[in-house]
């Protein structure tokens, strides 16, 4: 397949380029910079120069693709609402370019945008929150509209995606710990984050592109939930700084914009995804990668 990939030079995207090429696909990777373009060329991908918000260019590229994976998102949380609405427009544009065909479109979202109906770890069939509750859900809302119109569209809901360099939201926990000189968790720290190694996540993207069912939501979850206390202990050992519990009312001072997130239990299941796409995660678990991380690197 000729696959258009947004976010091709990012953390997940760089792994995904190699995964797709190794499986025999031709990758057209979007890049804004010379450095990104050079990296894509070295990896064997075709380069599409431009910004993901250049909708005309994006529409033309998608129209010439056999399938699209949209993995780009601006994670500047100071502008979360605007970035989320920009992503809504990108998804609408990609969907319109593929409309009337069976060409697949895989959209990226997060397991944290789902809410369990039972109190158990969230599953693939659980509904997402609205963008009024959390702006990032604009991506899911845009996808709902494309699915309702008959598009071959799927959603990849990501947990904390990690290797020994990065770990999703936990990367911010590490940076805060460096700034504060201590690692904090709230209360007993029993609330959990789901996780997946990046190598397993990109394999799942490929499986969804090749064999995914239109309208499906897939949870890229290898570990249903890793306790925040255990995560804090691993970070503290790596940075060689104290680890301590703080009260909920202290969370805003320590965590800033993450204060509302750090008390949530966000456990998620990937059981249905494993069954439907014959996906078997084999990469290292989150705590192993955190223990093997080079904390001397900036």
C-alpha positions in Angstrom: 0.0 0.0 0.0 1.0 3.6 -0.5 0.5 5.0 3.0 0.3 8.6 3.9 1.7 9.1 7.5 1.3 12.3 9.5 3.6 12.6 12.5 6.1 10.6 10.6 9.1 12.3 12.3 7.8 12.1 15.8 8.5 9.5 18.5 5.9 7.0 17.4 6.1 8.0 13.8 9.8 7.3 13.4 9.2 3.7 14.6 6.0 3.4 12.5 7.9 4.4 9.3 10.3 1.4 9.8 7.4 -1.0 10.7 5.5 -0.1 7.6 8.4 -0.3 5.2 9.6 -3.6 6.7 6.1 -5.0 5.9 6.4 -3.9 2.3 4.4 -0.7 2.3 5.5 2.5 0.6 5.4 5.3 3.1 4.8 9.0 2.3 5.9 10.9 5.4 4.9 14.4 6.2 7.7 16.7 7.4 8.0 20.4 8.1 11.8 20.5 8.5 14.9 19.7 6.6 16.2 17.5 9.4 12.9 15.5 9.4 13.0 15.2 5.7 16.5 13.8 5.8 15.6 11.3 8.5 12.6 10.1 6.4 14.8 9.7 3.3 17.4 7.7 5.3 14.6 5.4 6.5 13.5 4.8 2.9 10.3 6.9 2.9 9.0 9.4 0.4 9.0 12.9 1.8 6.0 15.2 1.7 7.1 18.6 2.8 4.6 20.7 4.6 2.6 21.2 7.8 -0.3 19.0 8.9 -2.5 22.1 9.1 -2.0 22.8 5.4 -5.3 21.2 4.5 -5.1 21.6 0.7 -1.7 19.9 0.6 -3.0 17.2 3.0 -6.1 16.6 0.9 -4.2 16.1 -2.3 -1.7 13.7 -0.6 -4.5 11.6 1.0 -6.4 11.4 -2.3 -3.3 9.7 -3.9 -2.8 7.2 -1.0 -4.1 3.7 -0.6 -4.4 4.3 3.2 -3.7 7.0 5.8 -2.4 6.9 9.3 -2.9 10.1 11.2 -0.4 10.1 14.1 0.4 13.8 14.4 -0.9 16.0 17.2 0.4 19.2 18.8 0.9 18.4 22.5 1.3 22.0 23.6 -1.1 21.8 26.5 -1.3 25.6 26.9 -3.2 25.6 23.6 -5.1 22.3 24.0 -8.5 23.6 22.8 -7.1 25.2 19.6 -4.8 22.3 18.9 -7.7 19.9 19.3 -10.0 21.8 17.0 -7.2 22.0 14.5 -7.0 18.2 14.7 -10.7 18.0 14.1 -10.2 19.9 10.8 -7.4 17.6 9.8 -9.5 14.5 10.4 -12.4 16.0 8.4 -10.0 16.8 5.5 -8.5 13.3 5.5 -11.9 11.7 5.7 -13.3 13.8 2.8 -10.3 12.8 0.6 -10.9 9.1 1.2 -14.8 9.3 1.1 -16.6 6.9 -1.2 -13.7 4.3 -1.2 -12.7 1.4 1.1 -9.3 3.0 1.7 -8.5 2.8 5.4 -7.9 5.8 7.7 -6.5 5.2 11.2 -6.9 8.1 13.6 -5.0 8.5 16.9 -6.7 9.1 20.2 -6.0 8.0 23.8 -7.4 5.5 26.2 -7.8 8.3 28.8 -10.6 9.8 26.7 -12.8 6.7 27.4 -15.0 6.3 30.5 -15.8 2.8 31.9 -19.4 1.9 32.2 -18.7 -0.5 35.0 -15.8 1.0 37.0 -13.5 -1.7 35.5 -10.6 -0.9 33.2 -12.0 0.9 30.1 -12.6 -1.3 27.0 -12.8 -0.7 23.3 -16.6 -0.3 23.3 -16.7 2.3 26.1 -17.8 5.7 24.9 -15.4 8.7 24.8 -15.9 11.9 26.7 -17.0 15.0 24.8 -14.8 17.8 23.7 -16.6 20.1 26.2 -15.3 17.9 29.0 -11.8 17.4 27.5 -10.7 19.2 24.2 -8.7 16.3 22.9 -12.0 14.4 22.3 -12.6 16.6 19.3 -10.6 14.0 17.4 -13.0 11.2 18.4 -16.0 13.4 17.6 -14.6 14.1 14.1 -14.1 10.3 13.6 -17.7 9.6 14.7 -18.9 11.7 11.9 -16.8 10.0 9.3 -17.8 6.5 10.5 -21.5 7.6 10.4 -21.0 8.7 6.8 -19.7 5.2 5.9 -15.9 5.8 5.9 -13.4 3.0 6.5 -12.2 4.7 9.6 -10.7 3.3 12.8 -9.4 4.8 16.0 -6.2 3.8 17.7 -6.5 4.7 21.4 -3.0 4.9 22.9 -2.0 4.5 26.6 1.5 5.6 27.8 3.8 4.7 24.9 7.3 4.1 26.0 10.9 3.0 25.4 14.0 3.9 27.3 13.9 7.5 26.0 10.3 8.6 26.3 7.1 7.4 28.1 4.1 9.5 27.2 2.8 11.7 30.0 5.4 10.2 32.3 8.0 12.1 30.5 6.4 15.2 32.1 6.5 13.6 35.5 10.3 13.1 35.1 10.8 16.7 34.1 8.8 18.0 37.1 10.8 15.8 39.4 14.0 17.3 38.0 12.7 20.8 38.6 11.3 20.0 42.1 14.1 17.9 43.4 11.6 15.2 44.5 9.1 12.8 43.0 5.6 13.1 44.2 2.4 11.0 43.9 -1.0 11.7 45.4 -2.3 9.8 48.4 -1.4 6.1 48.3 -0.6 6.3 44.6 -2.7 3.2 43.8 -4.3 4.9 40.8 -3.0 3.5 37.5 -1.8 4.3 34.0 -2.0 1.8 31.1 1.1 1.3 28.9 2.6 -0.2 25.8 6.1 -0.4 24.4 6.4 1.6 21.2 7.4 -1.4 19.1 4.1 -3.1 20.0 2.1 0.1 19.4 3.4 0.5 15.8 2.8 -3.1 15.0 -0.8 -2.6 16.0 -1.1 0.5 13.8 0.0 -1.7 10.9 -2.4 -4.5 11.7 -5.3 -2.0 11.9 -4.3 -0.5 8.6 -4.1 -3.9 6.9 -7.0 -5.8 8.6 -8.9 -3.4 10.8 -12.7 -3.2 10.8 -14.4 0.0 9.7 -15.7 1.8 12.7 -13.6 -0.1 15.2 -11.8 1.4 18.3 -8.6 -0.4 19.2 -6.9 -0.1 22.6 -3.1 -0.4 22.2 -2.7 -1.7 25.8 -0.1 -4.2 26.9 -0.3 -3.4 30.6 -3.8 -2.6 32.0 -2.5 -0.4 34.7 0.8 0.5 36.4 0.4 2.2 39.8 1.6 5.8 40.1 3.5 4.9 43.3 5.5 2.3 41.4 6.2 4.8 38.6 7.3 7.4 41.1 9.7 4.9 42.8 11.3 4.0 39.5 11.8 7.7 38.6 13.2 8.5 42.1 15.7 5.6 41.8 16.7 6.8 38.3 17.1 10.5 39.4 18.5 9.6 42.8 16.0 11.9 44.5 13.4 11.4 47.3 9.9 10.0 46.6 7.0 11.1 48.7 3.2 11.1 48.9 1.4 14.5 48.8 -2.2 15.3 49.7 -4.7 16.1 46.9 -4.8 19.8 47.8 -1.0 19.9 47.2 -1.3 18.5 43.7 -1.8 21.8 41.9 1.3 23.4 43.3 3.5 20.4 42.4 1.9 19.1 39.2 0.5 22.3 37.6 -1.6 21.5 34.5 -1.5 17.8 35.3 -3.1 18.2 38.8 -6.5 17.0 37.7 -5.0 13.9 35.9 -2.7 12.6 38.6 -5.6 11.4 40.9 -7.5 9.6 38.1 -7.4 5.8 37.8 -7.0 5.4 34.0 -6.6 1.6 33.7 -7.6 0.2 30.3 -7.9 -3.2 28.7 -6.7 -4.3 25.2 -8.3 -7.7 25.3 -10.7 -7.2 22.4 -8.0 -5.6 20.4 -5.7 -8.6 20.9 -8.5 -11.0 19.8 -9.7 -9.0 16.8 -6.3 -8.3 15.3 -4.2 -11.2 16.6 -2.0 -8.8 18.4 0.4 -10.1 21.0 2.6 -7.5 22.7 6.1 -8.7 23.4 8.1 -5.5 24.3 9.5 -4.5 27.7 7.1 -3.3 30.3 6.9 0.3 31.5 8.8 -0.1 34.8 11.6 -2.0 33.0 12.1 0.8 30.6 11.9 3.4 33.4 14.6 1.5 35.3 16.8 1.3 32.2 16.3 5.0 31.1 19.3 7.3 31.0 18.4 9.9 33.5 21.5 11.9 32.8 20.2 12.9 29.4 18.2 16.2 29.2 
